[in-house]
Amino acid sequence: MIYAANLKTNFTRTYTHKYIEELSSLHKKEDIYIFPTQSSLDNYKKGANLKIGAQNAYMCENGAFTGEIGVEQLDEFGITTLLLGHSERRNILKESDELIKEKFNYFKKLGYKIFFCIGENLDVKNKGLNETLKYNMGQLSGIDLDYKNLIIAYEPIWAIGTGVSAKTEDVDAIFNGLKKEFKTPLLYGGSVKSSNIKELSSITTLDGVLIGSAALKLDEFSKIINLGG
Ligand code: PGA
């Protein structure tokens, strides 16, 4: 199982160090990815199983791209993992499918591990499974699904940060549909917590989880890792 924590715009650099060090001492085996704020990217003391990624980056080495970071800045901290297409980047920061695709292609060429997020809103979900699958596959159009360093995170927007996770049977149905289209590792995200991780991890096609709110409490994130198996 992959356990990925998207810390979003939370924690100071000092606290992020403490968090990563403690997490690293608690978990030695599982595949854990932490996406801290850009200001907390650093060279961390941590075990080999724990990896650090950036929540966003721009398709450049460096240059005049105010507010963005490029490869030169990522390289300084040995970052080779990126989160792309998170619904907050799409909806709040207005990143288009086109821009996300450009970023994907740029960082793919450089061999980055890419966590690529997809997920429908409530309107699409209410149209049923076929429409939901079509919508999610649409977000992957133009993305090389055979790219060996690609991990896809299915995160229904209506389940993100709401405390209401998608029902296990719904995730199962969508995962079955998606896994017919690609063999890429597939994560679920959207209100994952210690009280639902056991049920979610019973989904046979689930390769891991991407966690927001629940990862902000170290003991809760740790519990999720222990219970998820
Ligand atoms: P959540 O966020 O766990 O708070 O729902 C998930 C995410 O945005 O990746």
Residues whose N, C-alpha, C, O or C-beta is under 5 A from the ligand:
A	BS01	PGA	N6 A159 I160 G161 T162 G189 G190 S191 V192 L210 I211 G212 S213 A214
